[in-house]
């Protein structure tokens, strides 16, 4: 299963998420983000367009993931170096591996990373 993980600012719209996703590569089978961001209208719209589910990663699961990227803002807010990478790994399940590092949308409002695994 390929999971696209997202980190994004509160004002990020669908274009921001599409831009970050486009930079990552293959079509995902599921979207993932931090639990508190999973109800974002833009993320739900993207999931509906793609016909896939959204996985809301709980804080402890995000913090348990080892990320390649290290954002001070993500570390301060979520306890992980990259919300996008951690969410992708969490959604892809135990033993998942990153297949696309964190990519930033052209407007710098969203990030996306992809992981592959058996699913959460």
Backbone as a chain_set.jsonl record, in Angstrom:
{"seq": "XXXXXXXXXXXXXXXXXXXXXXXXXXXXXXXXXXXXXXXXXXXXXXXXXXXXXXXXXXXXXXXXXXXXXXXXXXXXXXXXXXXXXXXXXXXXXXXXXXXXXXXXXXXXXXXXXXXXXXXX", "coords": {"N": [[0.848, -1.179, 0.0], [0.547, 2.178, -0.867], [1.032, 5.183, 0.734], [0.208, 8.557, 1.032], [1.469, 11.031, 2.936], [0.595, 13.981, 4.692], [1.493, 17.264, 5.72], [0.409, 20.406, 6.737], [-0.421, 23.916, 6.67], [-2.924, 25.783, 8.476], [-4.337, 27.433, 6.694], [-4.077, 26.206, 4.243], [-5.158, 25.238, 1.051], [-6.965, 23.201, -1.354], [-5.425, 23.375, -3.695], [-2.853, 23.72, -2.696], [-2.392, 21.24, -1.452], [-2.638, 19.512, -3.649], [-0.456, 20.43, -5.142], [1.739, 19.712, -3.529], [1.409, 16.934, -3.48], [1.714, 16.296, -6.197], [4.431, 16.609, -6.528], [5.483, 14.368, -5.391], [5.155, 11.782, -6.628], [4.107, 8.495, -7.34], [0.62, 7.392, -7.584], [-1.274, 7.528, -4.638], [-2.729, 5.109, -2.35], [-3.962, 5.694, -0.081], [-4.492, 8.528, 2.052], [-2.78, 10.347, 4.612], [-2.457, 12.041, 7.75], [-1.686, 14.177, 10.575], [-3.696, 13.507, 13.439], [-5.36, 15.716, 14.32], [-5.599, 17.204, 12.015], [-6.982, 15.812, 10.168], [-9.661, 16.255, 9.525], [-9.707, 18.378, 7.812], [-11.125, 20.411, 5.324], [-9.968, 20.699, 2.767], [-8.238, 18.48, 2.608], [-10.067, 16.382, 2.844], [-11.538, 16.851, 0.535], [-9.596, 16.328, -1.429], [-9.151, 13.605, -0.923], [-11.686, 12.614, -1.591], [-11.763, 13.238, -4.336], [-9.767, 11.534, -5.248], [-10.803, 9.148, -4.494], [-10.161, 7.725, -2.168], [-9.309, 6.784, 1.263], [-8.768, 8.646, 4.35], [-6.261, 8.541, 6.753], [-6.042, 9.176, 10.129], [-3.464, 9.947, 12.002], [-2.573, 9.22, 15.298], [-1.048, 11.239, 17.921], [1.028, 9.84, 19.417], [1.756, 7.813, 17.654], [2.736, 9.256, 15.486], [4.995, 10.447, 16.675], [6.542, 8.212, 17.093], [7.687, 7.544, 14.708], [10.543, 7.434, 12.576], [11.945, 10.034, 10.921], [13.31, 11.397, 7.851], [13.538, 14.052, 7.226], [13.873, 17.178, 9.004], [12.142, 19.4, 10.521], [11.986, 22.255, 12.469], [9.614, 23.481, 13.239], [7.695, 21.418, 12.937], [8.716, 19.622, 14.774], [8.417, 21.037, 17.182], [5.609, 21.388, 17.292], [4.468, 18.829, 16.874], [6.191, 16.842, 17.712], [7.778, 15.445, 15.952], [10.093, 15.184, 13.224], [9.055, 15.627, 10.7], [5.831, 16.066, 9.77], [4.533, 15.165, 7.471], [6.176, 12.999, 6.538], [6.164, 11.337, 8.823], [3.398, 10.819, 9.087], [2.868, 9.488, 6.68], [4.456, 7.168, 7.008], [3.275, 6.127, 9.351], [0.666, 5.602, 8.452], [1.209, 3.692, 6.524], [1.952, 1.535, 7.995], [3.536, -0.924, 10.283], [7.003, -1.439, 9.757], [7.093, -0.015, 7.407], [8.434, 1.877, 4.613], [9.946, 4.912, 3.52], [9.22, 6.21, 0.331], [9.237, 8.513, -0.978], [10.667, 11.432, -0.015], [9.833, 14.267, 2.096], [8.137, 16.722, 0.31], [7.626, 20.057, -0.771], [4.855, 22.167, -1.299], [4.311, 24.423, -4.093], [3.377, 26.912, -3.093], [4.253, 26.822, -0.535], [2.624, 26.033, 1.572], [1.92, 23.456, 2.178], [3.099, 20.104, 2.772], [4.198, 16.967, 1.47], [4.77, 13.481, 1.663], [5.715, 10.141, 0.756], [5.049, 6.764, 1.608], [5.578, 3.222, 1.694], [3.989, 0.218, 2.517], [2.364, -2.411, 4.433], [0.053, -1.349, 5.443], [-1.769, 0.435, 8.006]], "CA": [[0.0, 0.0, 0.0], [1.272, 3.453, -0.923], [0.336, 6.197, 1.533], [0.708, 9.93, 0.946], [1.329, 11.744, 4.204], [0.558, 15.435, 4.524], [1.571, 18.275, 6.755], [-0.043, 21.633, 6.077], [-0.853, 25.032, 7.505], [-4.384, 25.901, 8.594], [-4.897, 28.105, 5.528], [-3.798, 25.478, 3.008], [-6.32, 24.811, 0.283], [-6.814, 22.025, -2.206], [-4.318, 23.59, -4.641], [-1.612, 23.477, -1.946], [-2.239, 19.793, -1.276], [-2.374, 18.939, -4.981], [0.908, 20.791, -5.517], [2.68, 18.873, -2.769], [1.233, 15.552, -3.942], [2.265, 16.182, -7.546], [5.887, 16.546, -6.426], [5.897, 13.12, -4.739], [5.283, 10.614, -7.495], [3.023, 7.566, -7.673], [-0.708, 7.617, -7.012], [-1.426, 6.848, -3.348], [-3.92, 4.305, -2.078], [-4.537, 6.275, 1.121], [-3.877, 9.76, 2.536], [-2.597, 10.338, 6.063], [-1.974, 13.277, 8.364], [-1.846, 14.209, 12.033], [-5.095, 13.356, 13.818], [-6.088, 16.97, 14.395], [-5.72, 17.814, 10.695], [-7.672, 14.863, 9.281], [-10.968, 16.756, 9.126], [-9.538, 19.536, 6.938], [-11.972, 20.356, 4.134], [-9.127, 20.509, 1.592], [-7.768, 17.095, 2.602], [-11.248, 15.537, 2.569], [-11.857, 17.046, -0.881], [-8.598, 15.588, -2.197], [-9.447, 12.178, -0.751], [-12.887, 12.317, -2.38], [-11.374, 13.271, -5.752], [-8.958, 10.346, -5.528], [-11.58, 7.965, -4.124], [-9.423, 6.966, -1.153], [-9.564, 7.145, 2.657], [-7.805, 9.445, 5.108], [-5.857, 7.966, 8.027], [-5.706, 10.188, 11.136], [-2.423, 9.376, 12.86], [-2.537, 9.773, 16.653], [0.243, 11.842, 18.264], [2.058, 8.875, 19.821], [2.202, 7.088, 16.469], [3.584, 10.194, 14.733], [6.272, 10.622, 17.383], [7.291, 6.954, 17.051], [8.269, 7.358, 13.376], [11.843, 8.052, 12.305], [11.844, 10.792, 9.671], [14.561, 11.858, 7.245], [13.519, 15.52, 7.28], [13.842, 17.693, 10.373], [11.608, 20.755, 10.613], [11.841, 22.7, 13.856], [8.195, 23.753, 13.476], [7.039, 20.119, 13.131], [9.208, 19.065, 16.026], [7.793, 21.772, 18.288], [4.157, 21.212, 17.322], [4.008, 17.437, 16.803], [7.169, 15.907, 18.25], [8.399, 14.687, 14.87], [10.835, 16.034, 12.302], [8.237, 15.91, 9.52], [4.479, 15.516, 9.884], [4.239, 14.442, 6.232], [6.886, 11.722, 6.541], [5.674, 10.514, 9.939], [2.035, 10.382, 8.778], [2.956, 8.481, 5.618], [4.971, 5.94, 7.619], [2.263, 5.611, 10.28], [-0.431, 5.059, 7.663], [1.672, 2.518, 5.784], [2.041, 0.428, 8.945], [4.829, -1.378, 10.804], [7.988, -1.835, 8.77], [6.964, 0.788, 6.19], [9.628, 2.634, 4.222], [9.68, 6.103, 2.709], [9.573, 6.113, -1.083], [9.415, 9.909, -1.405], [10.865, 12.351, 1.109], [8.956, 15.444, 2.163], [8.16, 17.696, -0.776], [6.89, 21.253, -0.367], [4.008, 22.729, -2.357], [4.848, 25.68, -4.63], [3.029, 28.06, -2.254], [4.877, 26.553, 0.771], [1.569, 25.856, 2.564], [1.701, 22.035, 2.445], [4.16, 19.148, 2.455], [3.733, 15.615, 1.209], [5.779, 12.43, 1.562], [5.057, 8.861, 0.49], [5.62, 5.562, 2.203], [5.003, 1.973, 1.224], [3.929, -0.811, 3.541], [1.186, -3.273, 4.434], [-1.103, -0.612, 5.962], [-1.876, 0.583, 9.464]], "C": [[0.889, 1.236, 0.0], [0.428, 4.516, -0.24], [1.017, 7.545, 1.352], [0.422, 10.616, 2.269], [1.423, 13.238, 3.963], [0.777, 16.172, 5.837], [1.143, 19.563, 6.064], [-0.481, 22.663, 7.095], [-2.376, 25.115, 7.491], [-5.013, 26.518, 7.356], [-4.666, 27.386, 4.209], [-5.086, 25.025, 2.342], [-6.009, 23.594, -0.562], [-5.66, 22.176, -3.187], [-2.968, 23.341, -3.962], [-1.356, 21.983, -1.809], [-1.949, 19.106, -2.602], [-0.934, 19.212, -5.409], [1.947, 19.951, -4.812], [2.611, 17.429, -3.247], [1.878, 15.349, -5.306], [3.783, 16.047, -7.525], [6.391, 15.201, -5.905], [5.998, 11.906, -5.642], [4.031, 9.793, -7.656], [1.701, 7.903, -6.989], [-0.854, 6.844, -5.704], [-2.721, 6.034, -3.272], [-4.618, 4.789, -0.811], [-3.799, 7.578, 1.416], [-3.757, 9.658, 4.045], [-2.106, 11.699, 6.517], [-2.109, 13.149, 9.869], [-3.335, 14.195, 12.363], [-5.909, 14.631, 13.813], [-6.3, 17.663, 13.056], [-6.587, 16.984, 9.749], [-9.039, 15.346, 8.806], [-10.895, 18.015, 8.263], [-10.392, 19.362, 5.682], [-11.143, 20.087, 2.881], [-8.645, 19.062, 1.487], [-8.913, 16.144, 2.275], [-11.642, 15.652, 1.093], [-10.89, 16.266, -1.757], [-8.857, 14.087, -2.109], [-10.666, 11.767, -1.577], [-12.571, 12.291, -3.873], [-10.626, 12.009, -6.152], [-9.7, 9.045, -5.226], [-10.88, 7.085, -3.107], [-9.705, 7.532, 0.243], [-8.452, 8.028, 3.215], [-7.541, 8.74, 6.431], [-5.434, 9.103, 8.951], [-4.718, 9.576, 12.122], [-2.441, 10.022, 14.24], [-1.132, 10.283, 16.999], [1.339, 10.839, 18.61], [2.614, 8.108, 18.626], [3.076, 7.977, 15.589], [4.965, 10.295, 15.367], [7.14, 9.37, 17.319], [8.007, 6.74, 15.715], [9.606, 8.079, 13.257], [11.78, 8.727, 10.932], [13.224, 11.198, 9.157], [14.679, 13.366, 7.319], [13.379, 15.976, 8.725], [13.437, 19.161, 10.39], [11.445, 21.119, 12.083], [10.38, 22.966, 14.204], [7.43, 22.452, 13.727], [7.445, 19.5, 14.452], [8.54, 19.73, 17.225], [6.304, 21.47, 18.407], [3.709, 19.766, 17.456], [4.999, 16.411, 17.329], [7.805, 15.015, 17.205], [9.079, 15.652, 13.907], [10.069, 16.412, 11.048], [6.875, 15.258, 9.704], [4.16, 14.68, 8.653], [4.894, 13.065, 6.23], [6.363, 10.798, 7.631], [4.27, 9.984, 9.657], [2.043, 9.307, 7.699], [3.415, 7.14, 6.192], [3.943, 5.302, 8.551], [1.118, 4.955, 9.515], [-0.056, 3.793, 6.917], [1.941, 1.324, 6.696], [3.449, 0.046, 9.354], [5.756, -1.847, 9.685], [7.926, -1.059, 7.466], [8.281, 1.508, 5.887], [9.204, 3.823, 3.372], [10.089, 5.833, 1.267], [9.685, 7.501, -1.708], [9.529, 10.77, -0.153], [9.898, 13.517, 1.024], [9.211, 16.39, 1.002], [7.262, 18.863, -0.362], [6.103, 21.794, -1.553], [4.61, 24.042, -2.847], [4.535, 26.901, -3.771], [3.549, 27.92, -0.82], [3.852, 26.395, 1.912], [1.374, 24.394, 2.968], [2.953, 21.238, 2.101], [3.527, 17.788, 2.255], [4.944, 14.691, 1.151], [5.024, 11.134, 1.309], [5.821, 7.728, 1.125], [4.896, 4.347, 1.647], [5.08, 0.944, 2.343], [2.65, -1.603, 3.425], [-0.062, -2.576, 4.951], [-1.154, -0.62, 7.472], [-2.937, -0.336, 10.029]], "O": [[1.852, 1.329, 0.761], [-0.734, 4.725, -0.587], [2.234, 7.668, 1.496], [-0.733, 10.762, 2.669], [2.217, 13.705, 3.147], [0.313, 15.761, 6.901], [1.492, 19.779, 4.903], [-0.857, 22.338, 8.22], [-3.029, 24.578, 6.596], [-6.134, 26.152, 7.001], [-5.027, 27.91, 3.155], [-5.986, 24.495, 2.994], [-4.917, 23.032, -0.488], [-4.978, 21.194, -3.483], [-2.046, 22.813, -4.584], [-0.237, 21.516, -2.025], [-1.103, 18.213, -2.668], [-0.27, 18.339, -5.969], [2.927, 19.524, -5.423], [3.642, 16.774, -3.4], [2.523, 14.327, -5.538], [4.358, 15.428, -8.421], [7.589, 14.922, -5.966], [6.872, 11.065, -5.426], [2.994, 10.317, -8.064], [1.661, 8.592, -5.97], [-0.591, 5.643, -5.66], [-3.665, 6.252, -4.031], [-5.726, 4.353, -0.5], [-2.625, 7.723, 1.076], [-4.542, 8.961, 4.688], [-1.431, 12.416, 5.777], [-2.589, 12.135, 10.375], [-4.14, 14.799, 11.653], [-7.047, 14.628, 13.344], [-7.089, 18.603, 12.962], [-6.889, 17.427, 8.641], [-9.526, 14.881, 7.776], [-11.919, 18.65, 8.012], [-10.383, 18.302, 5.055], [-11.572, 19.324, 2.016], [-8.643, 18.484, 0.4], [-8.734, 15.199, 1.507], [-12.034, 14.663, 0.474], [-11.304, 15.617, -2.718], [-8.788, 13.383, -3.116], [-10.676, 10.699, -2.189], [-13.056, 11.42, -4.595], [-10.818, 11.478, -7.245], [-9.276, 7.97, -5.65], [-10.979, 5.859, -3.159], [-10.267, 8.618, 0.383], [-7.367, 8.143, 2.647], [-8.475, 8.382, 7.148], [-4.568, 9.904, 8.598], [-5.1, 8.778, 12.978], [-2.334, 11.244, 14.349], [-0.143, 9.812, 16.436], [2.469, 10.978, 18.141], [3.802, 7.789, 18.588], [4.053, 7.503, 15.008], [5.981, 10.235, 14.675], [8.358, 9.46, 17.477], [8.846, 5.846, 15.603], [9.78, 9.185, 13.769], [11.585, 8.065, 9.913], [14.176, 11.326, 9.926], [15.777, 13.905, 7.458], [12.839, 15.258, 9.565], [14.281, 20.051, 10.286], [10.834, 20.374, 12.849], [9.951, 22.71, 15.329], [6.603, 22.391, 14.636], [6.621, 18.924, 15.162], [8.145, 19.053, 18.174], [5.793, 21.314, 19.516], [2.685, 19.493, 18.081], [4.679, 15.223, 17.387], [8.318, 13.944, 17.529], [8.676, 16.809, 13.795], [10.393, 17.407, 10.399], [6.777, 14.033, 9.786], [3.58, 13.601, 8.772], [4.231, 12.067, 5.947], [6.143, 9.611, 7.391], [3.977, 8.826, 9.955], [1.308, 8.324, 7.794], [2.828, 6.1, 5.895], [3.761, 4.085, 8.543], [0.654, 3.877, 9.888], [-0.897, 2.921, 6.701], [2.137, 0.211, 6.208], [4.429, 0.599, 8.856], [5.335, -2.566, 8.778], [8.627, -1.398, 6.512], [9.116, 1.719, 6.766], [8.239, 3.754, 2.61], [11.165, 5.295, 1.008], [10.169, 7.647, -2.831], [8.608, 10.829, 0.662], [9.233, 13.722, 0.009], [10.343, 16.802, 0.747], [6.256, 18.668, 0.321], [6.615, 21.871, -2.669], [5.337, 24.704, -2.107], [5.337, 27.834, -3.716], [3.315, 28.795, 0.014], [4.184, 26.601, 3.079], [0.736, 24.114, 3.983], [3.755, 21.639, 1.257], [2.462, 17.493, 2.797], [6.006, 15.069, 0.656], [3.835, 11.034, 1.61], [7.051, 7.72, 1.177], [3.755, 4.434, 1.192], [6.098, 0.815, 3.023], [1.928, -1.485, 2.435], [-1.145, -3.159, 4.902], [-0.661, -1.535, 8.132], [-3.165, -0.345, 11.239]]}, "num_chains": 1, "name": "protein.A"}
